[in-house]
């Protein structure tokens, strides 16, 4: 699932969650982007269907890396279970 990040987000206002998980409230998109830039992080839309959409301040590169690593670990576990079964 691809997320909208930073300037890709076109909503007028968003519900903002800080990098520490704290809810910062409903803010205009420009203010939310400014906060993310000040922290040296990305603004990522995590719940586009919500009204207003929910965005979180995070390191998007690190988030994608962790997601990819978790996915490959699950795939390895599934393959390992198949090899270890007596029927294989």
N, C-alpha and C positions, 0 to 999 in steps of 0.2 A: 504494500500500500504506500503510495507516494503521498507525501504531505505538502501543503503549500507552506512556503517559508518566506520570511522577510517581505520583500517588495511584491511577491506574488499574491499576497493577501490583499484583497480589494474591498473588504467590508468597511463600512464607515466606523463601526465600533465593535469591540470584542470584550469578552470576559477574560481577564488576564490572570494567569497563575504564574507566580514567580519561580525562579530556579530552585528555590527551597521548598516549593509546594504550597506556599502561602497564597491565598486568593487576594489579588490586589484590586478586584472590582471590575466594573464595566468602564472601559476607557476608549477614547477615540483612537483609531488605528495608529495615527501619527505619534501619539504619546506612548503607546505600547511599543512601537518600533524604536522610539528614542530611548526608552528604558532598556531594551535589549541591547542596543548599541553601546550605551553607557557601561553595561556589564560585560561587553565583549562577547556576547552570545547571540543566538538566533531566536527569532520569534517564529514559532511553529504552530500551525492550526491543527489541533488534535481532535476537535469535535465540530466538524463543519455543519452538521445538521442542527445543532443547538441554536437557540435564539436568545441572545446573540451568540455567534460562534465562539468556541473556547480556544484560546491560544495559550501556549506555555513558553516561557523563556528557558532555553536549553542549548547545549552544545549539540547541534544536529549531526555533525560528523561522528561524534562519539556515540550518539544514540543509534545511528545507522550501523556502526561497527558492532555494537553490542547486540542489536537485533540479528544481524547476519551471523554472528558467533553463536547465538542461542539457537538459531535455525539449523546450523550445520551440526551442532551437538545433538539435537533431537534426531536428525537424519542418521547420524552415526549410531545412536542408540537403537534405532529401528533396524538398521542393517545388522548390527551386532546381535540383536535378538533372533534374527532369522538364521544367522550362521550357527548360533549356539543350540538351535533346536535339533532334536534327534532325527527329525524327518528330512533335514536339509542335506 
